[in-house]
Amino acid sequence: MKKLGLITIVLIGIILISGCYEGRTGKGGEILKRYLPEDSLKSLVENPVDSIWIVDVRPIAAYNNGHIPSAISFPSSEIMDRLDEIPKEQYLILYCETGGRAQLVMNKLIEVEYSRVMNWGSYKRWRWEYEVSE
């Protein structure tokens, strides 16, 4: 039985690290899937659209050390307390270290009636230079 429990934990860890949540969306977020390929997100970064926010849900220290250019920081530990800063009609592309945390945040947002969301997955998918904050 202990072996089965250990195998289960390892499999869950692999799933979280593998980015299996990439591209999952809320009901109103399907349109965001066009930005799932890295080159498409780069195009959005270079040509921002006011109705779409790229949201980094990692801790602020991780965000400050390097994030996707134009991304805004809403750490997962704070986002539910800062909903007044996020209009429900805003489209949100979420990312984190592996995609697991972004998925948890997306699920919470959907529970409070945000639907225009997509989990982009891991910030490591970004192949270009990161922006650093001080």
C-alpha positions in Angstrom: 0.0 0.0 0.0 2.8 2.4 0.8 4.3 1.8 -2.6 1.0 2.6 -4.3 0.7 5.9 -2.4 4.3 6.8 -3.4 3.5 6.1 -7.0 0.4 8.2 -6.9 2.3 11.1 -5.4 5.1 10.8 -8.0 2.5 10.7 -10.8 0.7 13.8 -9.5 4.0 15.6 -9.3 4.8 14.7 -12.9 1.4 15.9 -14.1 1.9 19.3 -12.3 5.4 19.7 -13.7 4.6 18.6 -17.2 2.3 21.6 -17.9 -0.8 19.4 -18.5 -2.9 22.5 -17.8 -1.7 24.5 -20.8 -4.6 25.8 -22.8 -7.3 25.1 -20.4 -9.9 28.0 -20.4 -13.0 29.3 -18.8 -16.2 29.3 -20.9 -15.4 32.7 -22.2 -11.7 32.2 -22.7 -11.7 30.0 -25.8 -10.6 32.9 -28.0 -7.4 33.1 -25.9 -6.2 29.8 -27.3 -4.8 31.7 -30.3 -2.1 32.9 -27.9 -1.2 29.5 -26.6 1.7 29.0 -29.1 4.8 30.9 -27.8 5.2 32.9 -31.0 1.5 34.1 -30.8 2.0 35.3 -27.2 5.2 37.1 -28.3 3.1 38.8 -31.0 0.6 39.9 -28.3 3.4 41.2 -26.1 4.8 43.2 -29.0 1.3 44.4 -30.0 -0.7 44.6 -26.8 -4.5 44.5 -26.8 -6.2 46.5 -24.0 -8.8 43.8 -23.3 -6.2 41.1 -22.7 -3.9 40.9 -19.7 -1.0 38.6 -19.3 -1.0 37.7 -15.6 1.9 36.2 -13.6 0.6 34.5 -10.5 4.0 33.6 -9.1 5.2 35.2 -5.9 6.3 38.8 -6.3 10.0 38.0 -5.8 9.9 35.5 -8.7 8.1 38.1 -10.9 10.7 40.7 -10.0 13.5 38.4 -11.0 12.1 37.9 -14.5 8.7 37.8 -16.1 7.2 37.8 -19.6 7.3 41.4 -20.8 4.1 43.3 -20.3 2.8 40.8 -17.7 1.3 42.1 -14.6 1.8 40.6 -11.2 -1.1 39.1 -9.2 0.5 36.5 -6.9 -1.8 33.5 -6.3 -1.7 34.3 -2.5 -3.2 37.8 -3.2 -5.3 37.6 -6.3 -8.6 36.7 -4.5 -8.2 39.8 -2.3 -7.5 42.0 -5.3 -10.5 41.1 -7.5 -11.6 44.7 -7.4 -8.6 45.5 -9.6 -9.6 42.9 -12.3 -12.7 43.7 -14.3 -14.7 40.5 -15.1 -14.9 41.5 -18.8 -11.1 41.5 -19.0 -9.4 38.5 -20.8 -6.7 37.0 -18.6 -3.8 34.8 -19.7 -2.4 33.2 -16.6 1.0 31.6 -16.1 3.3 30.5 -13.3 6.3 28.1 -12.8 4.7 24.9 -14.2 1.0 25.7 -14.9 -0.3 24.1 -11.8 -0.6 27.2 -9.7 -2.1 29.1 -12.7 -4.8 26.4 -12.9 -5.6 26.7 -9.3 -6.0 30.4 -9.7 -8.1 30.0 -12.8 -10.4 27.5 -11.0 -10.9 30.1 -8.2 -11.6 32.9 -10.6 -14.2 30.7 -12.4 -15.9 30.0 -9.1 -16.4 33.8 -8.7 -17.8 34.2 -12.2 -14.7 35.1 -14.2 -14.9 33.2 -17.5 -12.5 34.9 -19.9 -9.4 33.1 -18.6 -6.7 30.8 -20.0 -3.9 28.9 -18.3 -0.8 29.5 -20.5 1.3 27.2 -18.4 4.9 27.6 -17.5 6.8 30.9 -17.9 9.7 28.8 -19.0 7.9 28.3 -22.4 8.8 31.9 -23.1 12.0 31.6 -25.3 12.9 35.3 -25.3 14.3 37.7 -22.8 12.5 38.2 -19.6 11.7 41.7 -18.2 13.1 42.3 -14.7 11.5 44.6 -12.1 13.2 46.3 -9.2 
